[in-house]
Amino acid sequence: MNKLLVVTVLVALLAVNTDSFRLRRQVAEEEEGTLTKISDAVKSYYNSAVDTVNGYVDSIKGLKLEEKAKNLYTETSTVVSTYAGIFQDQLYHFFHH
């Protein structure tokens, strides 16, 4: 009789746990659906942003701004080095004469 009672209690606990496992699994599947929707939305926003930036980069390359920036840098560095040399000569003559 005790064995039958123990087996009945164990089967009842197993049945209750099995039902709760099924409920948890269904909830997890619903969450995965929500997470999938969210991740798909994030991916689409990211792809849209990347496409927009690529469009901007292509339009900038069309204006040849990179070449203009390089030319501006070389011209500016030439002018600055010239005036730095003049200033250095002035300081040298000021302190050594």
C-alpha positions in Angstrom: 0.0 0.0 0.0 2.8 2.4 0.8 4.5 1.6 -2.5 1.3 2.4 -4.3 1.0 5.7 -2.5 4.6 6.6 -3.2 4.2 5.7 -6.9 1.0 7.7 -7.2 2.5 10.8 -5.6 5.6 10.5 -7.9 3.4 10.1 -11.0 1.3 13.1 -9.9 4.4 15.3 -9.4 5.7 14.2 -12.7 2.5 15.1 -14.4 2.4 18.5 -12.7 6.0 19.2 -13.7 5.4 18.1 -17.2 2.5 20.5 -17.6 4.5 23.4 -16.2 7.4 22.5 -18.5 5.1 22.8 -21.5 3.8 26.2 -20.3 7.4 27.5 -19.9 8.3 26.2 -23.3 5.4 27.9 -24.9 6.3 31.2 -23.2 9.9 30.8 -24.4 8.7 30.3 -28.0 6.6 33.5 -27.8 9.6 35.4 -26.4 11.7 34.1 -29.2 9.2 35.5 -31.6 9.3 38.9 -30.0 13.1 38.8 -29.8 13.2 37.8 -33.4 11.0 40.7 -34.4 13.1 43.1 -32.4 16.4 41.8 -33.8 14.9 42.0 -37.4 13.9 45.6 -36.8 17.4 46.5 -35.4 19.0 44.8 -38.4 16.8 46.7 -40.9 17.6 50.0 -39.1 21.3 49.2 -39.2 21.2 48.3 -42.9 19.4 51.5 -43.7 21.9 53.5 -41.8 24.8 51.8 -43.6 23.2 52.4 -47.0 22.7 56.1 -46.1 26.3 56.5 -45.1 27.5 54.7 -48.2 25.4 57.1 -50.3 27.0 60.1 -48.5 30.5 58.7 -49.0 29.9 58.2 -52.7 28.6 61.7 -53.1 31.7 63.1 -51.2 34.0 61.1 -53.5 32.1 62.6 -56.4 33.0 66.1 -55.2 36.7 65.1 -54.9 36.9 66.6 -51.4 39.5 64.1 -50.4 41.9 65.4 -53.1 41.1 69.0 -52.1 41.8 68.3 -48.4 45.2 66.7 -49.3 46.1 69.8 -51.4 45.0 72.1 -48.6 47.1 70.2 -46.1 50.2 70.3 -48.2 49.9 74.0 -49.0 49.2 74.8 -45.3 52.1 72.7 -44.1 54.4 74.4 -46.6 53.3 77.9 -45.5 53.6 77.0 -41.8 57.1 75.5 -42.2 58.2 78.7 -44.1 56.9 81.0 -41.4 58.3 78.8 -38.7 61.8 79.0 -40.4 61.5 82.8 -40.5 60.5 82.9 -36.9 63.4 80.6 -35.9 65.9 82.8 -37.8 64.5 85.9 -36.0 64.8 84.3 -32.6 68.4 83.2 -33.4 69.5 86.6 -34.4 67.7 88.2 -31.5 69.5 86.1 -28.9 72.9 85.7 -30.5 73.6 89.3 -31.4 
